[in-house]
Amino acid sequence: MAAKPASEGGARSLSRLETANDRFKQTFNQWLWGGIIVATVVHFGVIRFFPTLTAADVAFSVTEFE
């Protein structure tokens, strides 16, 4: 089988090479939604399992009248 001439697309141009950065950009959508799902689960876990906070009674009464 003969090699194709460059005019027929046989040679790869530099603009067609896939770089590591291109592959990284293609996975952005997966990382985005995965991160949103993980953050949601972590937030619900913290809200669900965090101990209930209560405030101490700091009220005071004054028994003197002027």
PDBQT receptor file of N, H, CA, C and O in Angstrom, charges set to zero:
ATOM      1  N   MET A   1       0.844  -1.171   0.000  1.00  0.00    +0.000 N 
ATOM      2  CA  MET A   1       0.000   0.000   0.000  1.00  0.00    +0.000 C 
ATOM      3  C   MET A   1       0.889   1.234   0.000  1.00  0.00    +0.000 C 
ATOM      4  O   MET A   1       1.792   1.347   0.829  1.00  0.00    +0.000 OA
ATOM      5  N   ALA A   2       0.649   2.136  -0.899  1.00  0.00    +0.000 N 
ATOM      6  H   ALA A   2      -0.085   2.044  -1.572  1.00  0.00    +0.000 HD
ATOM      7  CA  ALA A   2       1.484   3.327  -1.042  1.00  0.00    +0.000 C 
ATOM      8  C   ALA A   2       1.055   4.393  -0.047  1.00  0.00    +0.000 C 
ATOM      9  O   ALA A   2      -0.119   4.491   0.312  1.00  0.00    +0.000 OA
ATOM     10  N   ALA A   3       2.015   5.182   0.388  1.00  0.00    +0.000 N 
ATOM     11  H   ALA A   3       2.968   5.103   0.096  1.00  0.00    +0.000 HD
ATOM     12  CA  ALA A   3       1.708   6.286   1.298  1.00  0.00    +0.000 C 
ATOM     13  C   ALA A   3       0.970   7.378   0.553  1.00  0.00    +0.000 C 
ATOM     14  O   ALA A   3       1.227   7.626  -0.625  1.00  0.00    +0.000 OA
ATOM     15  N   LYS A   4       0.058   8.022   1.241  1.00  0.00    +0.000 N 
ATOM     16  H   LYS A   4      -0.151   7.820   2.198  1.00  0.00    +0.000 HD
ATOM     17  CA  LYS A   4      -0.703   9.109   0.632  1.00  0.00    +0.000 C 
ATOM     18  C   LYS A   4       0.153  10.358   0.552  1.00  0.00    +0.000 C 
ATOM     19  O   LYS A   4       0.955  10.609   1.451  1.00  0.00    +0.000 OA
ATOM     20  N   PRO A   5       0.006  11.131  -0.482  1.00  0.00    +0.000 N 
ATOM     21  CA  PRO A   5       0.718  12.410  -0.540  1.00  0.00    +0.000 C 
ATOM     22  C   PRO A   5       0.192  13.362   0.535  1.00  0.00    +0.000 C 
ATOM     23  O   PRO A   5      -0.935  13.221   1.011  1.00  0.00    +0.000 OA
ATOM     24  N   ALA A   6       1.009  14.310   0.898  1.00  0.00    +0.000 N 
ATOM     25  H   ALA A   6       1.924  14.424   0.512  1.00  0.00    +0.000 HD
ATOM     26  CA  ALA A   6       0.643  15.272   1.936  1.00  0.00    +0.000 C 
ATOM     27  C   ALA A   6      -0.617  16.047   1.556  1.00  0.00    +0.000 C 
ATOM     28  O   ALA A   6      -1.376  16.457   2.435  1.00  0.00    +0.000 OA
ATOM     29  N   SER A   7      -0.848  16.254   0.262  1.00  0.00    +0.000 N 
ATOM     30  H   SER A   7      -0.231  15.921  -0.452  1.00  0.00    +0.000 HD
ATOM     31  CA  SER A   7      -2.015  17.015  -0.158  1.00  0.00    +0.000 C 
ATOM     32  C   SER A   7      -3.309  16.239   0.069  1.00  0.00    +0.000 C 
ATOM     33  O   SER A   7      -4.381  16.844   0.097  1.00  0.00    +0.000 OA
ATOM     34  N   GLU A   8      -3.241  14.920   0.231  1.00  0.00    +0.000 N 
ATOM     35  H   GLU A   8      -2.370  14.429   0.208  1.00  0.00    +0.000 HD
ATOM     36  CA  GLU A   8      -4.430  14.101   0.449  1.00  0.00    +0.000 C 
ATOM     37  C   GLU A   8      -4.646  13.796   1.934  1.00  0.00    +0.000 C 
ATOM     38  O   GLU A   8      -5.510  12.984   2.266  1.00  0.00    +0.000 OA
ATOM     39  N   GLY A   9      -3.923  14.393   2.788  1.00  0.00    +0.000 N 
ATOM     40  H   GLY A   9      -3.221  15.052   2.518  1.00  0.00    +0.000 HD
ATOM     41  CA  GLY A   9      -4.107  14.183   4.224  1.00  0.00    +0.000 C 
ATOM     42  C   GLY A   9      -3.271  13.052   4.781  1.00  0.00    +0.000 C 
ATOM     43  O   GLY A   9      -3.516  12.597   5.898  1.00  0.00    +0.000 OA
ATOM     44  N   GLY A  10      -2.294  12.593   4.031  1.00  0.00    +0.000 N 
ATOM     45  H   GLY A  10      -2.095  12.963   3.123  1.00  0.00    +0.000 HD
ATOM     46  CA  GLY A  10      -1.450  11.504   4.505  1.00  0.00    +0.000 C 
ATOM     47  C   GLY A  10      -0.537  11.947   5.636  1.00  0.00    +0.000 C 
ATOM     48  O   GLY A  10      -0.279  11.170   6.555  1.00  0.00    +0.000 OA
ATOM     49  N   ALA A  11      -0.052  13.155   5.589  1.00  0.00    +0.000 N 
ATOM     50  H   ALA A  11      -0.262  13.786   4.842  1.00  0.00    +0.000 HD
ATOM     51  CA  ALA A  11       0.831  13.666   6.636  1.00  0.00    +0.000 C 
ATOM     52  C   ALA A  11      -0.018  14.358   7.701  1.00  0.00    +0.000 C 
ATOM     53  O   ALA A  11      -1.006  15.024   7.393  1.00  0.00    +0.000 OA
ATOM     54  N   ARG A  12       0.382  14.189   8.937  1.00  0.00    +0.000 N 
ATOM     55  H   ARG A  12       1.185  13.648   9.188  1.00  0.00    +0.000 HD
ATOM     56  CA  ARG A  12      -0.354  14.830  10.028  1.00  0.00    +0.000 C 
ATOM     57  C   ARG A  12       0.206  16.220  10.239  1.00  0.00    +0.000 C 
ATOM     58  O   ARG A  12       1.413  16.393  10.403  1.00  0.00    +0.000 OA
ATOM     59  N   SER A  13      -0.657  17.196  10.236  1.00  0.00    +0.000 N 
ATOM     60  H   SER A  13      -1.638  17.056  10.104  1.00  0.00    +0.000 HD
ATOM     61  CA  SER A  13      -0.206  18.565  10.478  1.00  0.00    +0.000 C 
ATOM     62  C   SER A  13      -0.091  18.800  11.979  1.00  0.00    +0.000 C 
ATOM     63  O   SER A  13      -0.669  18.063  12.778  1.00  0.00    +0.000 OA
ATOM     64  N   LEU A  14       0.640  19.805  12.343  1.00  0.00    +0.000 N 
ATOM     65  H   LEU A  14       1.110  20.403  11.694  1.00  0.00    +0.000 HD
ATOM     66  CA  LEU A  14       0.830  20.111  13.762  1.00  0.00    +0.000 C 
ATOM     67  C   LEU A  14      -0.465  20.507  14.437  1.00  0.00    +0.000 C 
ATOM     68  O   LEU A  14      -0.623  20.292  15.639  1.00  0.00    +0.000 OA
ATOM     69  N   SER A  15      -1.399  21.082  13.688  1.00  0.00    +0.000 N 
ATOM     70  H   SER A  15      -1.271  21.256  12.712  1.00  0.00    +0.000 HD
ATOM     71  CA  SER A  15      -2.658  21.504  14.297  1.00  0.00    +0.000 C 
ATOM     72  C   SER A  15      -3.551  20.303  14.627  1.00  0.00    +0.000 C 
ATOM     73  O   SER A  15      -4.489  20.445  15.411  1.00  0.00    +0.000 OA
ATOM     74  N   ARG A  16      -3.288  19.143  14.061  1.00  0.00    +0.000 N 
ATOM     75  H   ARG A  16      -2.525  19.027  13.425  1.00  0.00    +0.000 HD
ATOM     76  CA  ARG A  16      -4.105  17.953  14.285  1.00  0.00    +0.000 C 
ATOM     77  C   ARG A  16      -3.571  17.064  15.407  1.00  0.00    +0.000 C 
ATOM     78  O   ARG A  16      -4.274  16.156  15.851  1.00  0.00    +0.000 OA
ATOM     79  N   LEU A  17      -2.353  17.302  15.872  1.00  0.00    +0.000 N 
ATOM     80  H   LEU A  17      -1.782  18.039  15.511  1.00  0.00    +0.000 HD
ATOM     81  CA  LEU A  17      -1.801  16.473  16.937  1.00  0.00    +0.000 C 
ATOM     82  C   LEU A  17      -2.547  16.732  18.232  1.00  0.00    +0.000 C 
ATOM     83  O   LEU A  17      -2.806  17.879  18.598  1.00  0.00    +0.000 OA
ATOM     84  N   GLU A  18      -2.888  15.657  18.917  1.00  0.00    +0.000 N 
ATOM     85  H   GLU A  18      -2.678  14.726  18.619  1.00  0.00    +0.000 HD
ATOM     86  CA  GLU A  18      -3.574  15.797  20.197  1.00  0.00    +0.000 C 
ATOM     87  C   GLU A  18      -2.530  15.839  21.306  1.00  0.00    +0.000 C 
ATOM     88  O   GLU A  18      -1.741  14.906  21.459  1.00  0.00    +0.000 OA
ATOM     89  N   THR A  19      -2.526  16.889  22.053  1.00  0.00    +0.000 N 
ATOM     90  H   THR A  19      -3.167  17.647  21.929  1.00  0.00    +0.000 HD
ATOM     91  CA  THR A  19      -1.550  17.055  23.129  1.00  0.00    +0.000 C 
ATOM     92  C   THR A  19      -2.159  16.591  24.448  1.00  0.00    +0.000 C 
ATOM     93  O   THR A  19      -3.357  16.321  24.535  1.00  0.00    +0.000 OA
ATOM     94  N   ALA A  20      -1.321  16.503  25.460  1.00  0.00    +0.000 N 
ATOM     95  H   ALA A  20      -0.348  16.722  25.389  1.00  0.00    +0.000 HD
ATOM     96  CA  ALA A  20      -1.798  16.137  26.793  1.00  0.00    +0.000 C 
ATOM     97  C   ALA A  20      -2.785  17.185  27.297  1.00  0.00    +0.000 C 
ATOM     98  O   ALA A  20      -3.741  16.853  27.999  1.00  0.00    +0.000 OA
ATOM     99  N   ASN A  21      -2.559  18.433  26.946  1.00  0.00    +0.000 N 
ATOM    100  H   ASN A  21      -1.783  18.702  26.377  1.00  0.00    +0.000 HD
ATOM    101  CA  ASN A  21      -3.470  19.493  27.363  1.00  0.00    +0.000 C 
ATOM    102  C   ASN A  21      -4.845  19.303  26.713  1.00  0.00    +0.000 C 
ATOM    103  O   ASN A  21      -5.867  19.522  27.362  1.00  0.00    +0.000 OA
ATOM    104  N   ASP A  22      -4.879  18.901  25.447  1.00  0.00    +0.000 N 
ATOM    105  H   ASP A  22      -4.048  18.723  24.920  1.00  0.00    +0.000 HD
ATOM    106  CA  ASP A  22      -6.152  18.640  24.779  1.00  0.00    +0.000 C 
ATOM    107  C   ASP A  22      -6.900  17.490  25.452  1.00  0.00    +0.000 C 
ATOM    108  O   ASP A  22      -8.111  17.569  25.660  1.00  0.00    +0.000 OA
ATOM    109  N   ARG A  23      -6.183  16.433  25.789  1.00  0.00    +0.000 N 
ATOM    110  H   ARG A  23      -5.199  16.369  25.620  1.00  0.00    +0.000 HD
ATOM    111  CA  ARG A  23      -6.827  15.297  26.472  1.00  0.00    +0.000 C 
ATOM    112  C   ARG A  23      -7.347  15.718  27.838  1.00  0.00    +0.000 C 
ATOM    113  O   ARG A  23      -8.419  15.281  28.258  1.00  0.00    +0.000 OA
ATOM    114  N   PHE A  24      -6.595  16.562  28.534  1.00  0.00    +0.000 N 
ATOM    115  H   PHE A  24      -5.724  16.917  28.193  1.00  0.00    +0.000 HD
ATOM    116  CA  PHE A  24      -7.034  17.067  29.837  1.00  0.00    +0.000 C 
ATOM    117  C   PHE A  24      -8.306  17.900  29.696  1.00  0.00    +0.000 C 
ATOM    118  O   PHE A  24      -9.235  17.755  30.491  1.00  0.00    +0.000 OA
ATOM    119  N   LYS A  25      -8.348  18.766  28.694  1.00  0.00    +0.000 N 
ATOM    120  H   LYS A  25      -7.593  18.884  28.048  1.00  0.00    +0.000 HD
ATOM    121  CA  LYS A  25      -9.523  19.606  28.473  1.00  0.00    +0.000 C 
ATOM    122  C   LYS A  25     -10.753  18.772  28.133  1.00  0.00    +0.000 C 
ATOM    123  O   LYS A  25     -11.870  19.143  28.492  1.00  0.00    +0.000 OA
ATOM    124  N   GLN A  26     -10.561  17.660  27.451  1.00  0.00    +0.000 N 
ATOM    125  H   GLN A  26      -9.653  17.358  27.159  1.00  0.00    +0.000 HD
ATOM    126  CA  GLN A  26     -11.685  16.808  27.087  1.00  0.00    +0.000 C 
ATOM    127  C   GLN A  26     -12.296  16.120  28.297  1.00  0.00    +0.000 C 
ATOM    128  O   GLN A  26     -13.465  15.737  28.250  1.00  0.00    +0.000 OA
ATOM    129  N   THR A  27     -11.544  15.950  29.382  1.00  0.00    +0.000 N 
ATOM    130  H   THR A  27     -10.594  16.261  29.420  1.00  0.00    +0.000 HD
ATOM    131  CA  THR A  27     -12.071  15.304  30.583  1.00  0.00    +0.000 C 
ATOM    132  C   THR A  27     -12.648  16.306  31.580  1.00  0.00    +0.000 C 
ATOM    133  O   THR A  27     -13.084  15.914  32.663  1.00  0.00    +0.000 OA
ATOM    134  N   PHE A  28     -12.656  17.596  31.229  1.00  0.00    +0.000 N 
ATOM    135  H   PHE A  28     -12.302  17.914  30.350  1.00  0.00    +0.000 HD
ATOM    136  CA  PHE A  28     -13.121  18.622  32.161  1.00  0.00    +0.000 C 
ATOM    137  C   PHE A  28     -14.551  18.363  32.617  1.00  0.00    +0.000 C 
ATOM    138  O   PHE A  28     -14.842  18.465  33.808  1.00  0.00    +0.000 OA
ATOM    139  N   ASN A  29     -15.443  18.032  31.696  1.00  0.00    +0.000 N 
ATOM    140  H   ASN A  29     -15.207  17.950  30.728  1.00  0.00    +0.000 HD
ATOM    141  CA  ASN A  29     -16.854  17.846  32.032  1.00  0.00    +0.000 C 
ATOM    142  C   ASN A  29     -17.027  16.714  33.046  1.00  0.00    +0.000 C 
ATOM    143  O   ASN A  29     -17.822  16.834  33.977  1.00  0.00    +0.000 OA
ATOM    144  N   GLN A  30     -16.293  15.627  32.870  1.00  0.00    +0.000 N 
ATOM    145  H   GLN A  30     -15.647  15.529  32.113  1.00  0.00    +0.000 HD
ATOM    146  CA  GLN A  30     -16.373  14.516  33.818  1.00  0.00    +0.000 C 
ATOM    147  C   GLN A  30     -15.875  14.931  35.196  1.00  0.00    +0.000 C 
ATOM    148  O   GLN A  30     -16.499  14.606  36.207  1.00  0.00    +0.000 OA
ATOM    149  N   TRP A  31     -14.761  15.644  35.240  1.00  0.00    +0.000 N 
ATOM    150  H   TRP A  31     -14.255  15.907  34.419  1.00  0.00    +0.000 HD
ATOM    151  CA  TRP A  31     -14.225  16.099  36.523  1.00  0.00    +0.000 C 
ATOM    152  C   TRP A  31     -15.163  17.087  37.199  1.00  0.00    +0.000 C 
ATOM    153  O   TRP A  31     -15.330  17.052  38.418  1.00  0.00    +0.000 OA
ATOM    154  N   LEU A  32     -15.773  17.965  36.417  1.00  0.00    +0.000 N 
ATOM    155  H   LEU A  32     -15.637  17.994  35.427  1.00  0.00    +0.000 HD
ATOM    156  CA  LEU A  32     -16.688  18.964  36.971  1.00  0.00    +0.000 C 
ATOM    157  C   LEU A  32     -17.867  18.291  37.660  1.00  0.00    +0.000 C 
ATOM    158  O   LEU A  32     -18.144  18.570  38.827  1.00  0.00    +0.000 OA
ATOM    159  N   TRP A  33     -18.563  17.408  36.950  1.00  0.00    +0.000 N 
ATOM    160  H   TRP A  33     -18.338  17.182  36.002  1.00  0.00    +0.000 HD
ATOM    161  CA  TRP A  33     -19.740  16.769  37.529  1.00  0.00    +0.000 C 
ATOM    162  C   TRP A  33     -19.365  15.800  38.639  1.00  0.00    +0.000 C 
ATOM    163  O   TRP A  33     -20.108  15.665  39.611  1.00  0.00    +0.000 OA
ATOM    164  N   GLY A  34     -18.247  15.134  38.517  1.00  0.00    +0.000 N 
ATOM    165  H   GLY A  34     -17.644  15.243  37.728  1.00  0.00    +0.000 HD
ATOM    166  CA  GLY A  34     -17.782  14.270  39.603  1.00  0.00    +0.000 C 
ATOM    167  C   GLY A  34     -17.500  15.068  40.866  1.00  0.00    +0.000 C 
ATOM    168  O   GLY A  34     -17.846  14.643  41.968  1.00  0.00    +0.000 OA
ATOM    169  N   GLY A  35     -16.869  16.230  40.699  1.00  0.00    +0.000 N 
ATOM    170  H   GLY A  35     -16.588  16.575  39.803  1.00  0.00    +0.000 HD
ATOM    171  CA  GLY A  35     -16.574  17.091  41.855  1.00  0.00    +0.000 C 
ATOM    172  C   GLY A  35     -17.837  17.644  42.498  1.00  0.00    +0.000 C 
ATOM    173  O   GLY A  35     -17.922  17.739  43.722  1.00  0.00    +0.000 OA
ATOM    174  N   ILE A  36     -18.815  18.006  41.681  1.00  0.00    +0.000 N 
ATOM    175  H   ILE A  36     -18.747  17.929  40.687  1.00  0.00    +0.000 HD
ATOM    176  CA  ILE A  36     -20.085  18.514  42.223  1.00  0.00    +0.000 C 
ATOM    177  C   ILE A  36     -20.800  17.423  43.017  1.00  0.00    +0.000 C 
ATOM    178  O   ILE A  36     -21.344  17.689  44.089  1.00  0.00    +0.000 OA
ATOM    179  N   ILE A  37     -20.800  16.203  42.498  1.00  0.00    +0.000 N 
ATOM    180  H   ILE A  37     -20.358  15.987  41.627  1.00  0.00    +0.000 HD
ATOM    181  CA  ILE A  37     -21.450  15.090  43.196  1.00  0.00    +0.000 C 
ATOM    182  C   ILE A  37     -20.739  14.791  44.513  1.00  0.00    +0.000 C 
ATOM    183  O   ILE A  37     -21.393  14.596  45.537  1.00  0.00    +0.000 OA
ATOM    184  N   VAL A  38     -19.413  14.754  44.496  1.00  0.00    +0.000 N 
ATOM    185  H   VAL A  38     -18.881  14.912  43.663  1.00  0.00    +0.000 HD
ATOM    186  CA  VAL A  38     -18.652  14.482  45.719  1.00  0.00    +0.000 C 
ATOM    187  C   VAL A  38     -18.878  15.587  46.749  1.00  0.00    +0.000 C 
ATOM    188  O   VAL A  38     -19.065  15.299  47.931  1.00  0.00    +0.000 OA
ATOM    189  N   ALA A  39     -18.863  16.849  46.315  1.00  0.00    +0.000 N 
ATOM    190  H   ALA A  39     -18.711  17.083  45.355  1.00  0.00    +0.000 HD
ATOM    191  CA  ALA A  39     -19.080  17.961  47.243  1.00  0.00    +0.000 C 
ATOM    192  C   ALA A  39     -20.477  17.904  47.857  1.00  0.00    +0.000 C 
ATOM    193  O   ALA A  39     -20.647  18.202  49.039  1.00  0.00    +0.000 OA
ATOM    194  N   THR A  40     -21.477  17.523  47.062  1.00  0.00    +0.000 N 
ATOM    195  H   THR A  40     -21.339  17.281  46.101  1.00  0.00    +0.000 HD
ATOM    196  CA  THR A  40     -22.841  17.416  47.574  1.00  0.00    +0.000 C 
ATOM    197  C   THR A  40     -22.938  16.321  48.632  1.00  0.00    +0.000 C 
ATOM    198  O   THR A  40     -23.547  16.516  49.683  1.00  0.00    +0.000 OA
ATOM    199  N   VAL A  41     -22.338  15.176  48.349  1.00  0.00    +0.000 N 
ATOM    200  H   VAL A  41     -21.843  15.017  47.495  1.00  0.00    +0.000 HD
ATOM    201  CA  VAL A  41     -22.371  14.065  49.314  1.00  0.00    +0.000 C 
ATOM    202  C   VAL A  41     -21.655  14.451  50.599  1.00  0.00    +0.000 C 
ATOM    203  O   VAL A  41     -22.142  14.154  51.690  1.00  0.00    +0.000 OA
ATOM    204  N   VAL A  42     -20.511  15.106  50.484  1.00  0.00    +0.000 N 
ATOM    205  H   VAL A  42     -20.116  15.347  49.597  1.00  0.00    +0.000 HD
ATOM    206  CA  VAL A  42     -19.761  15.518  51.680  1.00  0.00    +0.000 C 
ATOM    207  C   VAL A  42     -20.568  16.517  52.500  1.00  0.00    +0.000 C 
ATOM    208  O   VAL A  42     -20.619  16.409  53.725  1.00  0.00    +0.000 OA
ATOM    209  N   HIS A  43     -21.202  17.493  51.841  1.00  0.00    +0.000 N 
ATOM    210  H   HIS A  43     -21.160  17.581  50.846  1.00  0.00    +0.000 HD
ATOM    211  CA  HIS A  43     -21.989  18.482  52.578  1.00  0.00    +0.000 C 
ATOM    212  C   HIS A  43     -23.168  17.827  53.297  1.00  0.00    +0.000 C 
ATOM    213  O   HIS A  43     -23.419  18.122  54.466  1.00  0.00    +0.000 OA
ATOM    214  N   PHE A  44     -23.888  16.947  52.614  1.00  0.00    +0.000 N 
ATOM    215  H   PHE A  44     -23.684  16.708  51.665  1.00  0.00    +0.000 HD
ATOM    216  CA  PHE A  44     -25.000  16.266  53.286  1.00  0.00    +0.000 C 
ATOM    217  C   PHE A  44     -24.495  15.404  54.433  1.00  0.00    +0.000 C 
ATOM    218  O   PHE A  44     -25.155  15.317  55.469  1.00  0.00    +0.000 OA
ATOM    219  N   GLY A  45     -23.337  14.764  54.274  1.00  0.00    +0.000 N 
ATOM    220  H   GLY A  45     -22.800  14.835  53.433  1.00  0.00    +0.000 HD
ATOM    221  CA  GLY A  45     -22.772  13.971  55.355  1.00  0.00    +0.000 C 
ATOM    222  C   GLY A  45     -22.416  14.811  56.563  1.00  0.00    +0.000 C 
ATOM    223  O   GLY A  45     -22.689  14.422  57.698  1.00  0.00    +0.000 OA
ATOM    224  N   VAL A  46     -21.805  15.964  56.326  1.00  0.00    +0.000 N 
ATOM    225  H   VAL A  46     -21.583  16.281  55.403  1.00  0.00    +0.000 HD
ATOM    226  CA  VAL A  46     -21.446  16.860  57.439  1.00  0.00    +0.000 C 
ATOM    227  C   VAL A  46     -22.702  17.361  58.142  1.00  0.00    +0.000 C 
ATOM    228  O   VAL A  46     -22.757  17.392  59.371  1.00  0.00    +0.000 OA
ATOM    229  N   ILE A  47     -23.698  17.748  57.376  1.00  0.00    +0.000 N 
ATOM    230  H   ILE A  47     -23.653  17.723  56.377  1.00  0.00    +0.000 HD
ATOM    231  CA  ILE A  47     -24.947  18.244  57.975  1.00  0.00    +0.000 C 
ATOM    232  C   ILE A  47     -25.640  17.137  58.759  1.00  0.00    +0.000 C 
ATOM    233  O   ILE A  47     -26.168  17.381  59.844  1.00  0.00    +0.000 OA
ATOM    234  N   ARG A  48     -25.641  15.925  58.219  1.00  0.00    +0.000 N 
ATOM    235  H   ARG A  48     -25.213  15.727  57.338  1.00  0.00    +0.000 HD
ATOM    236  CA  ARG A  48     -26.360  14.814  58.848  1.00  0.00    +0.000 C 
ATOM    237  C   ARG A  48     -25.663  14.328  60.109  1.00  0.00    +0.000 C 
ATOM    238  O   ARG A  48     -26.330  14.055  61.107  1.00  0.00    +0.000 OA
ATOM    239  N   PHE A  49     -24.344  14.212  60.093  1.00  0.00    +0.000 N 
ATOM    240  H   PHE A  49     -23.801  14.434  59.283  1.00  0.00    +0.000 HD
ATOM    241  CA  PHE A  49     -23.627  13.573  61.194  1.00  0.00    +0.000 C 
ATOM    242  C   PHE A  49     -22.941  14.544  62.141  1.00  0.00    +0.000 C 
ATOM    243  O   PHE A  49     -22.333  14.108  63.118  1.00  0.00    +0.000 OA
ATOM    244  N   PHE A  50     -23.019  15.842  61.886  1.00  0.00    +0.000 N 
ATOM    245  H   PHE A  50     -23.513  16.197  61.092  1.00  0.00    +0.000 HD
ATOM    246  CA  PHE A  50     -22.423  16.813  62.794  1.00  0.00    +0.000 C 
ATOM    247  C   PHE A  50     -23.279  16.896  64.046  1.00  0.00    +0.000 C 
ATOM    248  O   PHE A  50     -24.506  16.898  63.939  1.00  0.00    +0.000 OA
ATOM    249  N   PRO A  51     -22.684  16.962  65.218  1.00  0.00    +0.000 N 
ATOM    250  CA  PRO A  51     -23.496  17.016  66.442  1.00  0.00    +0.000 C 
ATOM    251  C   PRO A  51     -24.340  18.295  66.500  1.00  0.00    +0.000 C 
ATOM    252  O   PRO A  51     -23.945  19.351  66.006  1.00  0.00    +0.000 OA
ATOM    253  N   THR A  52     -25.494  18.161  67.110  1.00  0.00    +0.000 N 
ATOM    254  H   THR A  52     -25.816  17.303  67.511  1.00  0.00    +0.000 HD
ATOM    255  CA  THR A  52     -26.399  19.300  67.257  1.00  0.00    +0.000 C 
ATOM    256  C   THR A  52     -25.785  20.320  68.211  1.00  0.00    +0.000 C 
ATOM    257  O   THR A  52     -25.352  19.974  69.311  1.00  0.00    +0.000 OA
ATOM    258  N   LEU A  53     -25.754  21.549  67.790  1.00  0.00    +0.000 N 
ATOM    259  H   LEU A  53     -26.106  21.830  66.897  1.00  0.00    +0.000 HD
ATOM    260  CA  LEU A  53     -25.206  22.608  68.619  1.00  0.00    +0.000 C 
ATOM    261  C   LEU A  53     -26.336  23.295  69.377  1.00  0.00    +0.000 C 
ATOM    262  O   LEU A  53     -27.395  23.575  68.816  1.00  0.00    +0.000 OA
ATOM    263  N   THR A  54     -26.099  23.559  70.641  1.00  0.00    +0.000 N 
ATOM    264  H   THR A  54     -25.239  23.332  71.097  1.00  0.00    +0.000 HD
ATOM    265  CA  THR A  54     -27.078  24.280  71.451  1.00  0.00    +0.000 C 
ATOM    266  C   THR A  54     -26.355  25.431  72.151  1.00  0.00    +0.000 C 
ATOM    267  O   THR A  54     -25.169  25.351  72.470  1.00  0.00    +0.000 OA
ATOM    268  N   ALA A  55     -27.101  26.483  72.373  1.00  0.00    +0.000 N 
ATOM    269  H   ALA A  55     -28.065  26.548  72.114  1.00  0.00    +0.000 HD
ATOM    270  CA  ALA A  55     -26.537  27.640  73.065  1.00  0.00    +0.000 C 
ATOM    271  C   ALA A  55     -26.893  27.560  74.543  1.00  0.00    +0.000 C 
ATOM    272  O   ALA A  55     -27.998  27.156  74.905  1.00  0.00    +0.000 OA
ATOM    273  N   ALA A  56     -25.958  27.945  75.380  1.00  0.00    +0.000 N 
ATOM    274  H   ALA A  56     -25.061  28.273  75.086  1.00  0.00    +0.000 HD
ATOM    275  CA  ALA A  56     -26.219  27.970  76.811  1.00  0.00    +0.000 C 
ATOM    276  C   ALA A  56     -27.153  29.136  77.125  1.00  0.00    +0.000 C 
ATOM    277  O   ALA A  56     -27.155  30.155  76.434  1.00  0.00    +0.000 OA
ATOM    278  N   ASP A  57     -27.933  28.967  78.167  1.00  0.00    +0.000 N 
ATOM    279  H   ASP A  57     -27.932  28.140  78.729  1.00  0.00    +0.000 HD
ATOM    280  CA  ASP A  57     -28.850  30.022  78.583  1.00  0.00    +0.000 C 
ATOM    281  C   ASP A  57     -28.043  31.120  79.263  1.00  0.00    +0.000 C 
ATOM    282  O   ASP A  57     -27.486  30.910  80.340  1.00  0.00    +0.000 OA
ATOM    283  N   VAL A  58     -27.981  32.277  78.642  1.00  0.00    +0.000 N 
ATOM    284  H   VAL A  58     -28.433  32.448  77.767  1.00  0.00    +0.000 HD
ATOM    285  CA  VAL A  58     -27.209  33.382  79.198  1.00  0.00    +0.000 C 
ATOM    286  C   VAL A  58     -28.126  34.501  79.699  1.00  0.00    +0.000 C 
ATOM    287  O   VAL A  58     -27.666  35.614  79.954  1.00  0.00    +0.000 OA
ATOM    288  N   ALA A  59     -29.398  34.211  79.837  1.00  0.00    +0.000 N 
ATOM    289  H   ALA A  59     -29.772  33.307  79.629  1.00  0.00    +0.000 HD
ATOM    290  CA  ALA A  59     -30.346  35.216  80.316  1.00  0.00    +0.000 C 
ATOM    291  C   ALA A  59     -30.088  35.501  81.800  1.00  0.00    +0.000 C 
ATOM    292  O   ALA A  59     -29.663  34.628  82.556  1.00  0.00    +0.000 OA
ATOM    293  N   PHE A  60     -30.351  36.711  82.178  1.00  0.00    +0.000 N 
ATOM    294  H   PHE A  60     -30.697  37.420  81.564  1.00  0.00    +0.000 HD
ATOM    295  CA  PHE A  60     -30.237  37.081  83.584  1.00  0.00    +0.000 C 
ATOM    296  C   PHE A  60     -31.438  37.935  83.954  1.00  0.00    +0.000 C 
ATOM    297  O   PHE A  60     -32.077  38.548  83.099  1.00  0.00    +0.000 OA
ATOM    298  N   SER A  61     -31.720  37.959  85.197  1.00  0.00    +0.000 N 
ATOM    299  H   SER A  61     -31.201  37.461  85.892  1.00  0.00    +0.000 HD
ATOM    300  CA  SER A  61     -32.867  38.769  85.633  1.00  0.00    +0.000 C 
ATOM    301  C   SER A  61     -32.398  39.803  86.632  1.00  0.00    +0.000 C 
ATOM    302  O   SER A  61     -31.481  39.567  87.418  1.00  0.00    +0.000 OA
ATOM    303  N   VAL A  62     -33.035  40.934  86.587  1.00  0.00    +0.000 N 
ATOM    304  H   VAL A  62     -33.780  41.126  85.949  1.00  0.00    +0.000 HD
ATOM    305  CA  VAL A  62     -32.717  42.015  87.495  1.00  0.00    +0.000 C 
ATOM    306  C   VAL A  62     -33.861  42.103  88.508  1.00  0.00    +0.000 C 
ATOM    307  O   VAL A  62     -35.029  42.228  88.141  1.00  0.00    +0.000 OA
ATOM    308  N   THR A  63     -33.502  42.037  89.763  1.00  0.00    +0.000 N 
ATOM    309  H   THR A  63     -32.553  41.935  90.062  1.00  0.00    +0.000 HD
ATOM    310  CA  THR A  63     -34.547  42.084  90.800  1.00  0.00    +0.000 C 
ATOM    311  C   THR A  63     -34.646  43.477  91.416  1.00  0.00    +0.000 C 
ATOM    312  O   THR A  63     -35.518  43.692  92.258  1.00  0.00    +0.000 OA
ATOM    313  N   GLU A  64     -33.815  44.412  91.047  1.00  0.00    +0.000 N 
ATOM    314  H   GLU A  64     -33.106  44.238  90.364  1.00  0.00    +0.000 HD
ATOM    315  CA  GLU A  64     -33.869  45.761  91.603  1.00  0.00    +0.000 C 
ATOM    316  C   GLU A  64     -34.731  46.655  90.723  1.00  0.00    +0.000 C 
ATOM    317  O   GLU A  64     -34.710  46.551  89.497  1.00  0.00    +0.000 OA
ATOM    318  N   PHE A  65     -35.479  47.523  91.363  1.00  0.00    +0.000 N 
ATOM    319  H   PHE A  65     -35.497  47.607  92.359  1.00  0.00    +0.000 HD
ATOM    320  CA  PHE A  65     -36.251  48.531  90.652  1.00  0.00    +0.000 C 
ATOM    321  C   PHE A  65     -35.818  49.899  91.126  1.00  0.00    +0.000 C 
ATOM    322  O   PHE A  65     -35.462  50.068  92.292  1.00  0.00    +0.000 OA
ATOM    323  N   GLU A  66     -35.843  50.849  90.266  1.00  0.00    +0.000 N 
ATOM    324  H   GLU A  66     -36.132  50.712  89.319  1.00  0.00    +0.000 HD
ATOM    325  CA  GLU A  66     -35.497  52.213  90.669  1.00  0.00    +0.000 C 
ATOM    326  C   GLU A  66     -36.744  52.983  90.947  1.00  0.00    +0.000 C 
ATOM    327  O   GLU A  66     -36.677  54.160  91.303  1.00  0.00    +0.000 OA
TER     328      GLU A  66
